[in-house]
């Protein structure tokens, strides 16, 4: 379980690994995790630094690697 918060409704809750998605891009600007707030239903996207990436991948969160076409 991972603790998370919603910036819209300010709800605080715990989410299972299956409720989160991690996208790893070529830079810190394109690396983020996302989830749907269980309280208000809004789609939340937050930046993920190295430590967050380690915690989420180690906890079994599904990961998508983004590739640049340039």
C-alpha positions in Angstrom: 0.0 0.0 0.0 1.1 3.5 -0.8 0.1 6.7 0.8 -1.2 9.4 -1.5 -3.1 12.7 -1.5 -5.3 14.5 -3.9 -4.5 18.1 -4.7 -8.1 18.9 -5.7 -10.1 17.6 -2.7 -7.2 17.3 -0.3 -8.2 13.8 0.5 -5.5 11.5 2.0 -5.7 7.7 1.4 -3.7 4.5 0.8 -3.6 2.9 -2.6 -2.7 -0.6 -3.7 0.0 -1.0 -6.4 -2.6 -1.8 -9.0 -4.2 1.6 -8.5 -1.1 3.5 -9.5 0.8 3.8 -12.8 4.4 5.0 -13.2 5.7 6.5 -16.5 9.5 6.8 -16.9 10.6 9.3 -19.4 13.9 10.6 -20.6 14.0 13.4 -18.1 12.6 14.3 -14.7 10.0 16.4 -16.4 8.6 13.3 -18.2 8.8 10.9 -15.2 5.6 10.8 -13.2 3.1 8.6 -11.4 -0.7 8.8 -11.7 -3.8 7.6 -10.1 -7.5 8.3 -9.8 -8.6 9.9 -6.5 -10.9 7.5 -4.8 -12.7 10.4 -3.0 -13.5 12.8 -5.8 -12.6 10.8 -9.0 -10.1 13.3 -10.4 -7.1 12.0 -12.4 -4.0 13.0 -10.5 -0.5 13.2 -12.0 2.6 13.9 -9.8 6.3 14.0 -10.6 8.4 11.0 -9.6 12.0 11.5 -8.6 14.5 8.7 -8.3 13.4 7.7 -4.8 9.7 7.6 -5.7 10.6 5.5 -8.8 12.5 3.0 -6.7 9.7 2.7 -4.1 7.0 2.3 -6.8 8.8 -0.2 -8.9 9.9 -2.2 -5.9 6.3 -2.2 -4.7 5.0 -3.8 -7.9 3.5 -0.7 -9.6 3.0 -1.2 -13.3 5.6 0.8 -15.2 5.5 2.3 -18.7 8.8 3.5 -20.3 8.3 6.5 -22.6 10.6 6.6 -25.6 11.6 9.7 -27.5 11.0 9.7 -31.2 13.7 12.3 -31.8 
